[in-house]
Structures are given as C-alpha cells and as structure tokens.
Amino acid sequence: MTSVTKLNNSPYRVGMVGAGFMAKLHSLSMRNIAGLMDDPTASFELVRIIDVHEPLAQREAERWGWQEYGNDWKTVTNDETIDIVDIATPNDSHYEICLEAFAKGKHVICEKPLSTNSAMAEIMARKAVASGKVHMVNFTYRAWPAIAQAKKIIESGAIGKIRHFEGHFLQDHNNDPTIPLQWRFIEAKAGAGALGDVGAHIIDLARFLVGEFDSVSATMQRFIDERPLVEDRSQKGAVEVDDFTSALVKFSSGATGTIKAGWALPGFKNDVFFNVIGDKGSLRFSWERSNELQYFDSSDPAVISGYRTILMGRAHPGAELFWFPDLGGESGVGVTAQGIGYGEAFALSFKHFVESLKSGQSTAPNFIDGLRCCEIIDAIKISAAEEAWQKVHLAEI
Ligand code: SOE
C-alpha cells in the first residue's frame, strides 16, 4: 500500500529585504540548513522578498521559491505572520529597517557592516538588546571550520599568550575602472569602501580571535578616483571611499596587530588571511586554501619543528554538516575531508543563526559585535584623516 503524508512542521517564516547578490546566498542557506543539520526544526519558510527594484525581487522569488515578492519593505515588517526579517540592502538603509523590525517584534539578521557609522550602530545595538529578540550580523567567516577550529585552539591555550595578529582581506575586482559607480563607492551609502566591505570581516575576526581593540593607526588610499555613472556610462562621477586601508592595531590585551583591507590589489581574488602568533605556537589561515588550518607548536622536537597542515573535515566545527557520513569508528581519526566553499560558509552562518533562534540567545555574532566593528571603522577613518593614533571608543551597552 502506498502512503503520502503532508509534513506538519512549523518553519521560521522569513521576509527578506534586498534581492541583490547576498539574497542568493541567504536563500541557498535557508533552503538547505535543516537538511544539512539533520534537524527539521531548523527549517525556514521563504515568505516574501522585497527590493526597491521589483524585477530583482521577482527574479529571486522565481528562482529560490520565495512565495511573494514586492518593492516595499514595510510589507515585511508589518506582517504579523513573519518571524524574521533578513536585511541585505545597502548599508545606509539597515538602520531604518532594523529599528522598525525590532519595534514590530521580529528577529533580525543583518548584513555587515551594521551601519555607516557607529552612532547609528549604537542605537541599533541598544534596540536589538532591548527587544529581547534574536539579532545577528552576518560576519560569515566566524562559522568557517578552519576559523572556528583556530578559535578552539586559542581557547585551549595551545598557542599561549597572543603576541601578534596579522590579518588581511584583499580582493582585486575593483581594480577594473569600468566598474560603475554603484552605492559601495559613495560614502553616505556605504560608510567606507574596502574597509567597510571586506575590512569589516577581518576586523571581526581579529576581535573574535584576539579580543577588543584599544587603538589604531591607519592609512587609507584610493586608486581609482572616478567611475562611470550607473545611469549613463558616458559620464563619470567621483569615488568617495577607500580602495585600500591598512592599520596598526593595539589590542586591550597588550597584543599588537596589523590589518589590511583592499579590493583593487591585483592578484588577490578573495584572500581572508591571518596569522595569530602566541608565545607557545602560531596559527595561519588563508581563504585561498580555505579547507586548511596551519598550526605551529613550539614544543615539537627541533627535527620536526614546523607548521603542520590540518585538513578540515568531520572532526572540525561545522564541517561535520557536509558530505560523507559518520561511519561510527571510535578513534575519530578516520574522518573524511571532502572540502567545502563560499556557499557552505553562508549555510554555516545560518546554522549559527538557527542555534540562536532555538536557544533564544543572540550568541552568534550579534548587533554588539556589529557595533564594535563600526566603532573600529570610525576610529580607523579618524586616524587616517588626522595621521595619528586613535583610541577606539567602546560604547557601554
Ligand atoms: C564583495 O566584496 C564581497 O562579496 C563582500 O561583500 C563579502 O562580504 C565578502 O564575503 C566577499 O566579498
């Protein structure tokens, strides 16, 4: 006898605002995370997607199975049946949408950077905390297995007291001067250029792995001053933001660091890189070999002293969601490492979000982390403008 049963689960109902590139990655993650986590309670219902350019919203709805699309984000925040507002719009619009979402009792996930400046981010973080709802800023890379494993090794004390953090996030795509003057090049809309777009991630990772920033000394450069206008490519308009920012860092712990953020540096396709150097060992990571973590242990005998490469697989945080099953061996050594990539990174970020939703605690990178990142970006901008060390102001939340 055949049988067909209708599933009776109650997924989290999501409304997404912003149907650009990030919508693809968020949709992919939300559609797949319950299956990957093997947890039916981790499922999302893609209710409505909004974009001011409605055809974009329609396109994503048709491709990813959003039930409805539109052009007014208030149809998401005002909808009582929606649990979660997912925001992936230009940075200057995060503030208004987030505040309205919290006012209407929604959980919120917001793309980075949280806002264009720390004054607005502070208000957003206060509202998020006061709302009692789950809030997350999508600092994707924290959940990445090699990076989560690096954090575990640091916490275990294996590399000892951290002396120095060297980190960068470098890309080269914006070295193409024919790329038009979209919102990321306008300061009022983006807050910062490479510093806000990719620098936000390396700042977050520096905080995640080492701790709070005390002060910064920075330089900012722009390589391409004008770009074709989006509306009329025969005309040009001024780029207002950085193409490359580098900063010396003093952490509150006494450790020092360097961070660099660039998006017009030939040869760097998408390199999230760090080297965390402690007094007993070191850790090294590069997105160009993103399934590997390099670990150096000073206590190794001299004849085998050197970095070892740990290939990420089922034994490492998050990687166990993917591909080959646990075969039940007891040693834990016979695990597979088939490899994962950028799409899976977002799925892992949504795993963090689901865990927060289920516990009711905003344990994943939250709006306070988003605020701290904006405070550091502001300090870097001031330091570069004044050509002086700048203390990072940490608002009390
Ligand atoms: C584009 O520079 C971009 O997609 C960023 O916006 C992301 O945050 C980063 O993960 C990769 O590069």
Boltz pocket constraint, residues with backbone or C-beta under 6 A from the ligand:
constraints:
  - pocket:
      binder: B
      contacts: [[A, 140], [A, 171], [A, 197], [A, 198], [A, 263], [A, 270]]
      max_distance: 6.0
